[in-house]
Amino acid sequence: MAILVEVLNAQHKVVERHKFNQQHIRLGRAYDNDVILFDKHVCPHHASLSQDEQGHWQLEDLSSVNGSYLAGRKAVLQKEPLRSGEICWLGEQALRLYDDQHQVAPALPLSLLTQRLALMGHGLLILLFALLIAAEHIGTVWLTLPTQLQQAWPVRLLEIPKSLLMFCLWPALLALWSRFHQQDSFFLPQLGMTYAAIAASAVWGLLCFWIGFNSDGAGWAAWLEVLGYSAIFWLLFAGNIWLATQWRRRYQLLLATVLMALVSSQQWLQLLMPPSPYDRSLRYDERLLPAVFYLGQGMSEAAYQQQLDALFEADKQTESRP
């Protein structure tokens, strides 16, 4: 009966897998072993595996410096039997053994959502989202930078590559997490989703500005704005966690909700907390400037003068009546 020997890392993830049909297997750092290990705490000839007459495998320690152990850190003092799927240690190096009749988990079906999210890693999409972020930044600088500070344009424009690089940190952390757990990193799709969320937030901010302007700063417009930002970031984190982990779906959704709440907590607090009496920020008051005044259709100067003259004429006629 053949045996499979898996070499594990500190997280018990497989880094090597060997299959043998022989009845005696040597383990250690020396190059004449059947399984050559690289851990410096493993002896050149540390242990051996042998198959008895009943076909059971046994682990024997060869008087090693750091010893051999079974589950529960039971020291191997003589030949110890091993069960299929059991983990043993040579010093600090973990090994797992299987016989060739061991049942494996069923294959996972391909995820259509994973395939769709992976498309976000296309280079053209990432470039498009990066250009949208840069355009929004340039527009903000152009609208807010005073004329007296026009010489600061180069400095403000240098913030664009800095921001794009900063937005790469989150996808990089997710990719490292995935690689650490021996999964596909999906760095480019994670980056594409992050850039897409930032670009969508910029577009949503412009849309909410227009909605708030045309609704006279109504309270529902502020709620709509915060809900939109929360939805964008929830979708981002849900997609990130879907690609980065193999957890159960409810745990993924829960973590996405927690991250969304952390990111948007300040906006929700500003929305839910009563306004401070010391707040001196400007607010729209329709009693001073009716909405009809600035939302009406535009007109030429001549038409405006004609309308104004008609208004004065009507006022004169009203005054001349007994």
C-alpha positions as CSV (number, residue, x, y, z in Angstrom):
1,M,0.0,0.0,0.0
2,A,1.5,3.3,-1.1
3,I,1.9,6.2,1.4
4,L,1.9,10.0,0.9
5,V,4.1,12.2,3.0
6,E,3.1,15.9,3.1
7,V,5.6,18.5,4.4
8,L,3.7,21.3,6.2
9,N,4.6,24.9,7.1
10,A,4.0,26.5,10.5
11,Q,0.3,27.0,9.6
12,H,0.0,23.4,8.6
13,K,-0.4,24.2,4.9
14,V,1.2,21.8,2.4
15,V,4.5,22.9,0.9
16,E,5.6,19.5,-0.5
17,R,3.9,16.2,-1.2
18,H,5.7,12.9,-1.9
19,K,4.3,9.5,-2.7
20,F,6.2,6.2,-2.1
21,N,5.5,2.6,-2.9
22,Q,8.4,1.3,-0.8
23,Q,8.1,-0.1,2.7
24,H,10.9,1.9,4.3
25,I,11.3,5.7,4.1
26,R,14.1,7.8,5.5
27,L,13.5,11.3,6.8
28,G,16.1,14.0,7.5
29,R,18.3,16.8,6.2
30,A,20.9,14.6,4.6
31,Y,20.8,14.2,0.8
32,D,20.6,10.4,0.9
33,N,17.1,10.5,2.6
34,D,13.9,9.8,0.7
35,V,12.3,13.0,2.1
36,I,14.9,15.8,2.4
37,L,13.9,18.4,4.9
38,F,15.3,21.9,5.2
39,D,14.5,22.8,8.8
40,K,17.8,23.4,10.7
41,H,16.4,21.7,13.8
42,V,16.0,18.4,11.9
43,C,19.0,16.0,12.1
44,P,20.7,14.7,9.0
45,H,19.1,11.3,9.7
46,H,16.2,12.2,12.0
47,A,13.6,9.4,11.7
48,S,12.2,6.7,9.5
49,L,8.9,5.3,8.4
50,S,8.4,1.5,8.0
51,Q,5.5,-0.7,7.1
52,D,4.8,-3.8,9.2
53,E,3.4,-7.1,8.0
54,Q,-0.2,-5.9,8.5
55,G,0.4,-2.9,6.3
56,H,0.4,-0.4,9.1
57,W,3.0,2.4,9.1
58,Q,5.2,3.2,12.0
59,L,7.4,6.1,12.9
60,E,10.8,5.5,14.5
61,D,13.1,8.2,15.9
62,L,16.8,7.7,15.1
63,S,18.2,9.2,18.3
64,S,17.7,12.7,17.0
65,V,18.7,15.8,19.0
66,N,15.2,17.4,19.0
67,G,13.1,14.3,19.0
68,S,10.0,13.2,17.1
69,Y,6.5,13.6,18.3
70,L,2.9,12.5,17.6
71,A,-0.4,14.4,18.2
72,G,-0.5,15.9,21.6
73,R,3.3,16.2,21.6
74,K,3.7,12.5,22.5
75,A,7.4,11.7,22.2
76,V,8.4,8.8,20.0
77,L,10.6,6.6,22.1
78,Q,10.1,3.5,20.0
79,K,8.2,2.6,16.9
80,E,4.8,4.3,17.1
81,P,1.9,3.4,14.7
82,L,0.5,6.2,12.6
83,R,-3.1,6.6,11.3
84,S,-3.9,8.0,7.9
85,G,-4.2,11.7,8.1
86,E,-2.2,12.0,11.3
87,I,0.3,14.8,11.9
88,C,3.7,14.1,13.4
89,W,6.7,16.4,14.1
90,L,10.4,16.0,13.6
91,G,11.6,18.7,16.0
92,E,9.5,21.6,14.8
93,Q,9.0,20.3,11.3
94,A,5.4,19.0,10.8
95,L,4.6,16.1,8.5
96,R,1.3,14.6,7.6
97,L,0.9,11.0,6.3
98,Y,-1.9,9.5,4.2
99,D,-2.4,6.1,2.7
100,D,-3.5,5.9,-0.9
101,Q,-7.0,4.8,0.1
102,H,-7.7,7.9,2.2
103,Q,-10.9,9.7,1.2
104,V,-10.5,13.2,-0.2
105,A,-13.0,16.0,0.0
106,P,-15.3,16.5,-3.0
107,A,-14.3,19.0,-5.7
108,L,-15.7,22.5,-5.2
109,P,-17.7,23.8,-8.1
110,L,-16.4,26.8,-10.0
111,S,-17.8,30.0,-8.7
112,L,-19.4,32.2,-11.3
113,L,-19.1,35.2,-9.0
114,T,-15.4,34.6,-8.6
115,Q,-15.0,34.5,-12.4
116,R,-16.9,37.8,-12.7
117,L,-14.9,39.5,-10.0
118,A,-11.7,38.3,-11.6
119,L,-12.6,40.3,-14.7
120,M,-12.0,43.5,-12.6
121,G,-8.3,42.8,-12.9
122,H,-8.2,43.7,-16.6
123,G,-5.6,46.3,-17.2
124,L,-7.9,48.6,-19.3
125,L,-10.5,48.6,-16.5
126,I,-7.9,49.5,-13.9
127,L,-6.6,52.3,-16.1
128,L,-10.1,53.6,-16.7
129,F,-10.9,53.7,-13.0
130,A,-7.5,55.4,-12.2
131,L,-8.2,58.0,-14.9
132,L,-11.6,58.7,-13.3
133,I,-10.0,59.2,-9.9
134,A,-7.4,61.5,-11.4
135,A,-10.1,63.5,-13.2
136,E,-12.1,64.0,-10.1
137,H,-9.0,65.2,-8.2
138,I,-8.0,67.6,-11.0
139,G,-11.6,69.0,-11.1
140,T,-11.6,69.5,-7.3
141,V,-8.3,71.3,-7.4
142,W,-9.5,73.5,-10.3
143,L,-12.7,74.5,-8.4
144,T,-11.1,75.1,-5.0
145,L,-7.6,76.4,-5.6
146,P,-7.6,80.3,-5.3
147,T,-6.1,82.4,-8.1
148,Q,-3.4,83.6,-5.8
149,L,-2.2,80.0,-5.4
150,Q,-2.0,79.0,-9.0
151,Q,1.7,78.2,-8.6
152,A,0.7,75.3,-6.3
153,W,-0.8,73.4,-9.2
154,P,2.2,71.0,-9.6
155,V,2.2,70.2,-5.9
156,R,-1.5,69.4,-5.9
157,L,-1.2,67.3,-9.0
158,L,1.5,65.2,-7.4
159,E,-1.1,64.1,-4.9
160,I,-2.7,62.0,-7.7
161,P,0.0,59.3,-8.0
162,K,0.5,59.3,-4.2
163,S,-3.2,58.6,-3.7
164,L,-3.3,55.9,-6.3
165,L,-0.3,54.2,-4.6
166,M,-2.0,54.5,-1.2
167,F,-5.1,52.8,-2.6
168,C,-2.9,49.9,-3.5
169,L,-2.1,49.1,0.1
170,W,-5.5,47.4,0.8
171,P,-5.4,45.1,-2.2
172,A,-1.7,44.3,-1.3
173,L,-2.7,43.2,2.2
174,L,-5.5,41.1,0.9
175,A,-3.1,39.4,-1.6
176,L,-0.6,38.7,1.1
177,W,-3.4,37.2,3.2
178,S,-4.4,34.9,0.4
179,R,-0.9,33.8,-0.4
180,F,-0.2,33.2,3.3
181,H,-3.1,30.8,3.3
182,Q,-2.1,29.2,0.0
183,Q,-4.9,30.7,-2.1
184,D,-4.8,32.7,-5.3
185,S,-3.8,36.3,-4.5
186,F,-6.1,38.0,-7.0
187,F,-4.1,41.2,-6.5
188,L,-5.2,42.9,-9.8
189,P,-8.9,42.1,-9.3
190,Q,-8.7,43.4,-5.8
191,L,-6.9,46.6,-7.1
192,G,-9.5,47.0,-9.8
193,M,-12.4,46.7,-7.3
194,T,-10.7,49.2,-5.0
195,Y,-10.2,51.8,-7.8
196,A,-13.8,51.2,-9.0
197,A,-15.2,51.9,-5.5
198,I,-13.1,55.1,-5.2
199,A,-14.3,56.2,-8.6
200,A,-17.9,55.3,-7.9
201,S,-17.7,57.3,-4.6
202,A,-16.4,60.4,-6.5
203,V,-19.3,60.1,-9.1
204,W,-21.8,59.5,-6.3
205,G,-20.5,62.6,-4.5
206,L,-21.1,64.8,-7.6
207,L,-24.6,63.3,-8.0
208,C,-25.5,63.9,-4.4
209,F,-24.2,67.5,-4.7
210,W,-26.6,68.0,-7.6
211,I,-29.5,66.3,-5.7
212,G,-28.9,68.3,-2.6
213,F,-28.8,71.6,-4.6
214,N,-32.0,70.9,-6.3
215,S,-33.8,69.6,-3.2
216,D,-32.9,72.8,-1.2
217,G,-30.7,70.8,1.2
218,A,-33.5,68.5,2.3
219,G,-32.7,66.0,5.1
220,W,-33.6,63.0,3.0
221,A,-30.8,64.0,0.5
222,A,-28.2,63.7,3.3
223,W,-29.6,60.2,4.2
224,L,-29.5,59.2,0.6
225,E,-25.8,60.3,0.3
226,V,-24.6,58.3,3.4
227,L,-26.6,55.2,2.3
228,G,-25.0,55.4,-1.1
229,Y,-21.5,55.6,0.2
230,S,-22.2,52.8,2.7
231,A,-23.6,50.6,-0.2
232,I,-20.5,51.2,-2.3
233,F,-18.1,50.3,0.5
234,W,-20.1,47.3,1.5
235,L,-20.0,45.9,-2.1
236,L,-16.2,46.6,-2.2
237,F,-15.5,44.7,1.1
238,A,-17.9,41.9,0.2
239,G,-16.0,41.4,-3.1
240,N,-12.6,41.7,-1.4
241,I,-13.4,39.1,1.2
242,W,-15.1,36.8,-1.3
243,L,-11.8,36.6,-3.3
244,A,-9.5,36.6,-0.3
245,T,-11.1,33.9,1.9
246,Q,-12.8,30.6,1.7
247,W,-14.9,31.2,4.8
248,R,-18.6,30.5,5.1
249,R,-20.8,33.0,3.4
250,R,-22.4,34.4,6.5
251,Y,-19.0,35.1,8.0
252,Q,-17.9,36.9,4.9
253,L,-21.0,39.1,4.8
254,L,-20.6,39.8,8.5
255,L,-17.0,40.9,8.1
256,A,-17.9,43.1,5.1
257,T,-20.7,44.8,7.2
258,V,-18.3,45.4,10.1
259,L,-15.7,47.0,7.8
260,M,-18.3,49.1,6.1
261,A,-19.5,50.3,9.4
262,L,-16.0,51.3,10.5
263,V,-15.3,53.2,7.3
264,S,-18.6,55.1,7.2
265,S,-19.0,55.5,11.0
266,Q,-18.0,59.2,10.9
267,Q,-20.6,60.0,8.2
268,W,-23.3,58.2,10.2
269,L,-22.4,60.0,13.4
270,Q,-22.6,63.3,11.7
271,L,-26.0,62.4,10.3
272,L,-27.5,61.0,13.5
273,M,-26.0,63.5,16.0
274,P,-27.9,66.7,16.6
275,P,-26.2,69.8,15.2
276,S,-23.9,71.6,17.6
277,P,-24.9,75.1,18.7
278,Y,-21.4,76.2,18.1
279,D,-21.5,75.1,14.4
280,R,-21.0,78.2,12.2
281,S,-21.0,76.5,8.9
282,L,-23.2,78.0,6.1
283,R,-26.6,76.5,5.5
284,Y,-29.2,77.2,2.9
285,D,-32.3,79.2,4.1
286,E,-35.1,79.4,1.5
287,R,-36.6,82.4,3.4
288,L,-33.6,84.5,2.3
289,L,-33.2,83.0,-1.2
290,P,-36.2,81.2,-2.6
291,A,-35.5,78.2,-4.7
292,V,-37.5,79.6,-7.6
293,F,-34.9,82.4,-7.9
294,Y,-31.9,80.2,-8.8
295,L,-33.7,77.2,-10.2
296,G,-35.8,79.1,-12.8
297,Q,-34.9,79.0,-16.4
298,G,-32.2,81.4,-17.6
299,M,-32.9,84.4,-19.8
300,S,-31.0,87.0,-21.7
301,E,-30.3,90.4,-20.4
302,A,-32.8,92.1,-22.7
303,A,-35.6,89.6,-21.7
304,Y,-34.8,90.2,-18.1
305,Q,-35.0,94.0,-18.6
306,Q,-38.3,93.6,-20.4
307,Q,-39.7,91.5,-17.6
308,L,-38.5,94.0,-15.0
309,D,-40.1,96.9,-16.9
310,A,-43.4,95.0,-17.1
311,L,-43.2,94.4,-13.3
312,F,-42.7,98.1,-12.6
313,E,-45.5,99.1,-15.0
314,A,-47.9,96.7,-13.3
315,D,-46.9,98.1,-9.9
316,K,-47.6,101.7,-11.1
317,Q,-51.0,100.7,-12.3
318,T,-51.8,99.1,-9.0
319,E,-50.8,102.3,-7.1
320,S,-52.9,104.6,-9.4
321,R,-56.1,102.7,-8.7
322,P,-58.5,104.4,-6.2
